[in-house]
Amino acid sequence: MAGEFAGDNTPELLCLVHDIAGMCAGGGGGSSSLTADAMFRKDCTDLVRRISLLTHLFEEIRELNKVVGSASSSSASVSASADSWSSDLVLALQSAKRLLSVAKNFSSNSSSDGAAKTIIFQFQCVTWKLEKLLSSLPYDDLDISEEVKEQVDLVRTQLKRATEKYGYMISKMPSCELSQPLAQEISHVLGKTVSGLHKQNSCPEYLSELGSILQSNEDKSCSTYRAGSRLERTRSIHASSEVSFSSITATEIQEISGSRNLPEVKKPEAIVIPEDFLCPISLELMRDPVIVATGQTYERSYIQRWVDCGNTTCPKTQQKLQHLILTPNYVLRSLISQWCIEHNIEQPTGLTNGKLKKSDGSFRDVTGDIAAIETLVRKLSCRSVEECRAAVAEIRTLSKRSTDNRILIAEAGAIPVLVNLLTSEDVMTQENAVTAILNLSIYENNKGLIMLAGAIPSIVQVLRAGTMEARENAAATLFSLSLADENKIIIGASGAIPALVELLQNGSPRGKKDAATALFNLCIYQGNKGRAIRAGIITALLNMLTDSSKSMVDEALTIMSVLASHLEAKVAIVKASTIPVLIDLLRTGLPRNKENAAAILLALCKRDTDNLSCISRLGAVIPLSELARTGTERAKRKATSLLEHLRKLKQL
C-alpha cells in the first residue's frame, strides 16, 4: 500500500485550490472575487477552472493518507521524490494565486506599455510549471484511481496547450532576430529573483524591469502589419504590482521561452489594408465578419468573446446592443476575399484556390461548387420559411456526402447560421439543422467552429424538446463533440446529461443507443459522473440490464463500469439492488458481459467489507472461479482479484 507524503502537504494544496477557486466564484464584488480586465478575464477563468479540477486528486491523496495512518502508525513514507513533488506544487500554486491577484488588478487604462506582455509571459510560466509537475506526478508512490488519473491527464493536456498558446503570442512580439537576446535578458532578470526551485524571495523591480525589456524589444521590432496587434495595443499594469515566480528557475525560463520558436510570416508592408476590412477589436483582417445590432461589423470570434464576458454595448460606438444576434456580413466577406486575390495576399480563410491549409502546413485539395454552397448559406438567413427550409435540407444532404462538402460548407460560414436555426419554430428546419451540424462535426476542424458558435445550449434544447429524430441526432452530435476532452466539461455543465438520461430511458431504440454512447463518453470525465448519478442513470441502466430483449446489456454494463468507482455511484448501485443482477450475469452472460460485471463488482467491493460479504452470500465464488479459469484476460484479472479479496475476508 502506498504511504503518506513525508510532510503531507495535502491540506495546504487543498487550501490553495479552494482559495484559487474562490477567486473566481466570489462574483459578488468581494475583495477575493475575480474581476479581471476584459483582456485577461478568460485567461484567469481558464486557469482557475483547470486548477479547481485538481481537487479530486488532492482529496483522494488525503483519504489515502488517512487509510495509511489508521492502518499503521509506523507505515513507511513515500519516496523523497513524492514529497519534493508536493512541495514544488505548493510553490507553483502559490505563484498562480499571486498571478491571478495581479491580473485581477490589471488596468487597461494605465499609460505604460509592455506590462500586458509581462502578464502573458507570467501566465506562460505558471501553466508551464503546473503542466511539468503534473507530468511528473509520482503515480507509483500514490494509489490514485484510474478516473482521477484521466482527469489529471485532461488538465495537463489543457495546460500544455495554454503554454503553447502563450508562447506563440510572445513569439509574435519581438522579431525573430531579437528573440534569443530577449530570452537571455528575461533569464538575467529572473536570475536576480530565483536561485533554485524552493527559493521564495521575489524582486520588487521584477515587473517593471521585465516590462522595460519587452517594451524595448517591441520598439526595435514593430512592423506595419503587426502594429495593430491586440497585445501591442494593450496598456499596462501599475509598476507597483508584484508577482513572484519563486518556483521557476532561470534555466527553466529559457526552456519555456524556447518552447515555441515559431518562424514569423513576413507580410508585404507596402500594402495598406482597407480600414473597413479590419476588425475594430483585433485590428486584423477579418475572416468571418458579422454585424451587431448597432450596424458595426466585427470578426465573429472577437465580438463573441466580448459578449461572453458579459458586455452588452458595442465596443466601437459604446451604444447599448438591443439584441446579441450576430448576422453574417456576406458582402464584406466577399470583398475581402476579392481584395486578397487581387493583391496576392494569403486570405483569412483556410481555403485558397481549391486547397485547404492544414495545421501542419501541408495542403489538402478540396473540390466542390463553393459558389453554389455560398448561395445556399445566404438563403439560410432569408425570411421565407419555405426557402430557408429547402436550403437547410440541401445543406444537410451535401454535408452527408463528402468531407470536401463539410469543409466548403464551414468555410462558407454556415455553422453559426445553422446554430441559430436550432431554435427555429419550424420543426423540419430545426431537425435538418441539427442533422447538418452532426454531419459537419465529423470533420475534426469543424468541431471547434461549432463550439465557438455557442451551439451546445441550443443542441441541448433540441435534445429536450425536438422531434424524436432531432433528439437522436442531437445526442449523436453531443457524442461527436465530446470526443475532444475539453468539450466534455462544457457539455456536462450545459445540462445535457439529464436530457441524455431521459432519452436513454424513454427514447426510440436508436435514440437510446445514441444517448448511451454520448453518456459513456461524457462520464469518462470525473466531474460528469456525479451529474449522471443525480440524473437517475443507475435506474435507467438497471432497467436495461433486466429488460427481456437484452438489446442494451453491453451498453449498460460499459457505462456502469465507468461509474462504479465513483462514491455516489457505489451507493446508488447497491441501493438499486444491482449486485444480484451482476452475479447472475457472471453465470449466464456473454464473455464481454461477464468481464464488465466482474469489473463492476470489484469496484464495489474495494475497501468495502459489507459488499464483499453480500456477494459471498449470493454465491459469487463459483462463477468467479470459473471466470478466473476461462474468461478473457481482463476478466481473469478482475475475477482473481475479487476472489483474493473474498479469501482475505474469510481470514478476518
N, C-alpha and C positions, 0 to 999 in steps of 0.2 A: 504493500500500500504506500502511496506517496506520502511524504511528510509535509510539515509546515514550512513556511518561509522562516528563515532563521530569525529575522527581526519582525516578521509578519507585518508587512506594510499594507495589508489588505484594507484595514479600516481607513487608513489615510487615503488610499486610492479611491475607495468608495466615497469618502467625504469630498474629495476633489471633483469626482464625476458629478456628484449631486450639486455641488456649488456651481459647476460649469453649466449643468442642465438648468439650474435656477436662473442663470443669467439670461436665458432665452425665454423661460417660462414666465418670468415676472413682468409681464407686459403691462402691468397696471401703472407703470410710471415710477416704481420704487427705484431706489438707488442701485439695486442689483440687476434691474431689467436691462435687456439688450436693446439699445436704441441707436444702433449704428447708422452712420451716414448711408444714404441710398447706395453708394458705390460699394460699400463693404457689408451691407446688411445680409446679402445672400452668402457671402464668404463666412461670416460669423455664424449664421444659422446652420450652414452645412457642417462647419467644424463642431459646433455644439451637438448636432444630431449624431455625427459619427462617434464622438466621444461618449455620448449617452448610451450608444449601443453596446459599449463595453461593460455596462452594469452587470449583465448576466454572467460575464466571465469572472468578475471580481466577487460576485455573490456566490458563485459556485466554488471558487477557491476558499472563500470564507467558511462555507458549510463543510467543505472537505477538511479544513483545518480543525473545525470543531470535532469532527468524527475522529480524526487522528488524536487530538488532545484527550478526548474521552476514552479512547481505546487504550492508550498507554501514555503515562506521563513522561516516559523516557524514550518516546519514539524519536528516531533519527531525523534530523532536519534535512532538507533538500540540499543539493549541492550549492556551493558558493555562487555558481553562475545564476541560479534561480533567484537568490537573494539580491545579487547585483542587478539582475534584470528588473526586479520590482523597484529597487531604489532609483534606477535610471528612469523608469516610467513615472515615478513620483515627480522627478525633476522636469520631465517633459510635459506633464500635465500642469505643473505649476507655471511653466513658460506659456502654455496655451491659455491658461487663465489670465495671465498678465497681458497677453496679446489681445484677448477679447476685450479686456478693460480699456486698452488703448484704442482699439478700433471703435469701441462704443463712443469714445470721446472725439473721434475724428471729425474735423470740421472742414467742409469743402469751401468755406468762406475765408479761410486763412490765406495769407498772401504768399508765403514762400513755397517754391516748387521743390519737388523731389521726394517729399515725405510719403506721398502716395505709393511711390515705388518702394520706399523703405518698408511700408506696411505689407506690400505684396511679397517682398523678399522675406519678411518675418513669417508670413503665412506659409511660404515655401519651406522655411526652416522647420517650423513646428510640424507640418504634415509629413515632411521627410523623416524627421526624427521618430515620430509616432509609428510610421509605417515600418521603419527599420527595426524598432523594438518589437512590434507585433510579429514581424517575420522571424525574429529570433526567440519567440516565446518558448520556454523550455517544457514542451509537452511531455517529454519523457519523465520529468520530475513531478508533473501535476496530473492528477486523474481527471482530465477535462473530458466532458461528454462530446460525442461527435457533433451534436446540434450546435453547441457553443463554439466548437472549432470552425464549423461552417460560417457561423456569424462573424467570428473574428476574421476569417478569410475575406468575407464580404467587406468588412470595414477596411481591412488592409488594402484591398483592391481599389476601393474608393479613395483612400489616402494617396495611393500611388498615382492615380490619375490626377488628383488635385495637385500633387507635387510637380508632375509633368506640365500641367496647365500653367502653374505659376512660373515654372522655368521658362516656358515658351514666351510668356508675357514679358518676363525680364529680358530675355534674349532679344526682344524687338526694340528695346530702348536704346542701348548703345550700339554702334556699328560693329561689324564683325571684327575689325582690326583692333578695336578697343576692348573687346570682351575679356581677353586674358588679363590685361593690366587692371581692369575693373575688379576681376575676381581676386587678384593679388592685393589690391588696396582694401577690399572688403575684408579679406583674410587678415590683413595687417591691423585694421581697426578692431576686429573681433579678437585678435590675438592679445589686445590690451585688456580685454574683459574676461577671457576664459583661458585657463591654462590646463584644464583637464575636465573630464566628464562630470565630476562631482563638485567643481568649484562654483560657488553661488554668488560671488560679489560681482555686481554689474557696474559698468562705467557710465556715469551720468551724461557724458558727452556722446554716447553711442549713437543716439538717434540723429542728432544734428550733424555729426561728422559723417555718418554714413549717407545721410541725405545730401550733404555737400558733395560727396564723391559722385553719387548718382547724378546730381544736377550738373556737375562739371562735365561729366562724360556726355550727358544729354546735349549740352551746348555745343560740344565738338561734333556730334554725330547727327544732329537734327536734319532731316531731309524733307523736301516738299511733300512727298507722298505720305510720310508718316506724321506730318505736323499736326494733323487733326486727330491723332490717336487719343482714345478716351483716357488712357493712362497719362499721356503727356499734358492733357488739359486739366487734370485733377489737381487741386491745390492741397496744401499740406496741413499736417497737424502741428500744434504748438510745440516748440522745441523743448518745452519742459516735460513733455510726456516721455515716459521711460519704460523700456521693455528689456528684461534681462534674459539672454539666451544662454544661461549657465550650463545647460545640458548639451550644448553643441560646441565641439571643439573647432579650432581654426582649420585643421585638416579636413574635418567633415564638411565645413562650409565650402572648401574648394571642391569637394566631391559633389555637393549639391549644385554649385554653380556650373560645374562641368557636365551635369547630368543631362542637359538638353542643349547641346551646342548645335542649334539648327542653322542651316545656311539661310541668309537673308535674301529674299527675292527682290531684285532691283527693278524698280518701276521707272518708266520714262518720265523724267522730271519736267521736260519741256511742255508736256501736255497738261492743260488745266481742265480738271473735271468740272462740268457744269454744276453749279451750286444746287440746282433742283434735283440732281442725281444723288446727292449726298444725304445720308440720314442726319437730321438735326441733332440727334443724340450722340451717335458714334463718329459723325463726320467722315464716314466711309461710304464707298459706292454701294448702293442698295441692291440686294438680291431678290428680296420678297417685299416690295413696298406695299404698305397698307394705309388706308385713310381712316383717321379717327373722327369723332363727332364734330370737331371744330373745322374739319376740312384739311387739316395738315397731314402730310404723308411722312411715315417713318418706316425704318426697317422693322419687320414684324418681331424678330427676337428681342430687340431692344425696347420697343414700346410695350411688348408683353411683359417683360421683366419690370418695367416701370409700373405697370398696372398691378402686377403680382405683389409689388412692395407696398400696396395699399394706396397708391396715388390716384386721385380722381380728377386731376387737372391736366391740361395739355402742356407738355414740357416747354414748347416754344412760345405759346401765347399766354400761358398761365390761366386760360379760361377753364371753367368747370366743364367737364365732359358730361353731356346729357345722357350718354349711354357709353358702354365699354365695347361695343361691337367694332371689330376691325375688318374693314372692307378692302379686298384686294384692289390695287391700282394697276389694272392690266395695261392701260395705255402707257403709263410711265415705265412699266417693266419692259414693254416692247421697245420704247425709245432708248432705254439704257442698253438693251441688247444690240440694237442697230448701231448705236454710238460706239460700243466696244468693238464691233466688227469693222467699222469704218476706220478706227484708229489702231487696229491690230493690238488691242488690249485684251488680256485674259478676262473673260466675262465673269461676273459674280454669280456663277452657277456651275454646277458640276458637269454640265453638258456643253461641249463645244464641237461644232462641225460633226455631229453624229458620234462623238467619242465622250465617254464618261471618265473623268479623272478619279481614280480610286485613292484611298488613304495612303497606299504605299508609293504613290507617284506614277504608277502604271495606268494605262488607259484600257477601257473596255468599249468595243464597238456596240452602238445601240441603234437599232433600226426601228422605224415606225413613222407614222404621219403625225409629227408634232403639231403641225398647224391645225389638223382636224381635232386633235386632243385639246388644244388650247381653246378652240371654238366650243367644244363640249363643256369645258370648265367654265367658260363665261356664261353658258346657259344655266349652269347650276345656280347662279345668282339672279336669274330673271324672275319676274313677279308672277308669271303664268305657272300655275301649279302643274298643268299637263306637260308643258315644255320642260320644266325642271325635273319632273318625274321621269320623263323619257331620257333626259340627259344622264341622270344618275344611274338609271338602269343600263344604259350603254356603257358607262364607265365601269359599272360592276362587271359586265361581260368582258370588257377589254382587260381589266385588271386580273381576270382569272386566266387569260390565255397565255401570257408570257411574262418573263422577268423584264424584258425591254419595255413592255407596256407599263409595268409598275413603275419603272424609272421615269418614263416620259410623263406619266400622269402626275407623279410627285413633283417633277421639275416644272410642270405647268401650273403649280400652285393649287392643286385640287384638294390636298389634305385638309387645310383649315376650313375650306368651304364645306367639305363633306362632314366635318365635325359639327359645324353649325346646323347641318341638315339632320343630325341625330335628334334634335328637338322638334323636328317638323311635325305638324299635326296630321299630315298625310301619311297614313300607315305604310303604303308601299314605298314612298320616298325614304322614310326612316329605315325600313327593312333593307332596301337596296344600299343605303348609305353605310350602314354598319357592316354589311357584307363586303362592300367595296373596300372599306378600311381594313377588314380582315384580310382580304386578298393582297392589299398593298403592304401590310405588315410582314408578309412572307419575305419580302426583300429587306435584308437586315438594316440597311441605311435608312429605310423609311420609318423604322421603329422610333428613332429619335425625333423625327419630324412630327410623328403622331403625338408623342409625349409633349413636345414643345407647343403643339397646338392646343394643349389642355383637354385632350379627348377623354380622359378617364372618367370624370364625373358624368359626362353625357352617356358614355358607354354603360356605366352602372345604372343610369336611369332607364336605358333601353332594357337592360337585364332585368330590371324590376317590373316594368310595365309594358314592354313591347309585345308584339305577336310572338308565338312560340318559336317560329323560325328566326325572328330577330333576336330573341333571348338566347337561342342556341348559338348564333353567330357572335353575339356579344360575349358569351362565355369563352368561345374559341379565340376571340380577339384578345381577351384578357390573358389567356394562356400564352398566346404568341408574344405579347408584350412583356409578360413576366419572365421570359427566358433571359432577359437582362437583369442581373441581380439587383441593381439599384431600383428597378421598376417594381420589384416585389414589395418594397416598403411603401411606395406611393400608392400602389393598387390596394394593398392591405389597409392603409389608412383612409381610403376613399369610401369605405362602406361596402366594398364589393363582396366581401366574404359572406355576410348574412344572405345576400341575394343569391350567391352561388349555392349556399346550403339549401335555400328554398327550392332552387331549380333541381338540386340533387334529390330532394325528397319528392317533388311533385311534377317534375318536367317529363317531357317525352323521353323515350329510350335514348335518342341521340343527345337530347339536352342533358340527361343525367351523365352520359359519357363525357360530354364537353365540360360540365361542371366538375366532375371528378378529376379530370386532367388538370384543370386550372387550379383546383384546391390543393392537389398534391404538390404542384409546383410552388404555389404561394406558401404552403406550410413548411417548405424547406427552410424558410426564414423564421428564426426563433420567435420574433415578435408577432407573427401572424398566427401562431399556434393557439395562444390564448383567445384570440378573436374567434377562431374556428370553434373552439370548445364552447365559448359563451353563446355562439350562434346555434348550438344544438347539433353539431356534426356527429357526435358519438351515437345519438339516437338514430340518425339517418344511416350511419354505417352499419349499426346492428340490424336495422331493417333489411339492408342489402345482404347481410350475411345469412339471414334467416328466410329470405324470400325463396319461394318454391322454385322459381325459374333458375336460380343460381347464376343469373346472367352477369352479375357485377360483383361476384365474390372476390375476384382478383383485385379490382379497383378498391374495394372496401378494405381489404387486408393491407394493401400497399399504403393507403393513406393512414390507416391506424398504426402501422409500423413506424411511420414518421412521427406521429403524435405521441406514441406510448411513453417516451422518456420524459415528457412534459408533466410536471406535478399535477396541474389541473386535469390533464387528460387521464392520468392514472386513476385519480379519484372518480372521474366520470365513467371510465371504462368498467371499473369494479362495481360502481353503483348501478350501472345498467345491466348487471348480471351477464357480462360478456364472457367471463372466464369459462363457464361450461361449454359455450358455443365454440370457443377456441380449442378446447380439449377435444371436442367432437371432430373438429376439422383435422386435428393431429391423426385421428384414426381413419377418417374417410375422405379427406380432401385430396386434391391433385398434388403432385410434388411441390409445385410453387406455393400452393395454399398452405401445405404443411410447414414449409420453410418460413413463411411470414408469420404463421400462427406461433411457431416456436420463438421467433424473434420478439413478438409482442409479449408473450408470456415471460420471457427472460427480462425484458424491460420492466414489466410489472412487479416481478419478484426480486429485483435487485435491491438489496438493503431493505426488504420488506418481508419479515417472517410470517405475517398474517396471510399474505398472498401465497407464500410458499406452502404454508400449511393447507391452504384451501385447495391448491392444485394437487397436493398429495392425497387429500381426502377424496378428490374426484377421480382418482385413478390415472393420473398423468404419467406415472413412471413407466408403465408398459409401452404406450405409444411413443414416448420419448426414447426409450431404449431401442425400439425398432427403428426410429428415425436416425438415431446415432449410428446405426449399422448400415442402413440402406438409403438414406436421404442424399440430397445434393450436398456439395462440400460446405456451403454456408449453413444448411440445415443441420449437418453433423456437428458443426462447431457450436451452434446455438443449443442443440439438444444436449450435447456433452456438458456444456457449461451449466445448463439448468439442472441436470442430474447431479452435478458436483455440489451445487447449492442445496439440493434436497438431501444429499448424504451428510453435509455439514449440519443441516437442521436436525437430523436424527441423532447426531452426536452431542447436541446441546442438552 
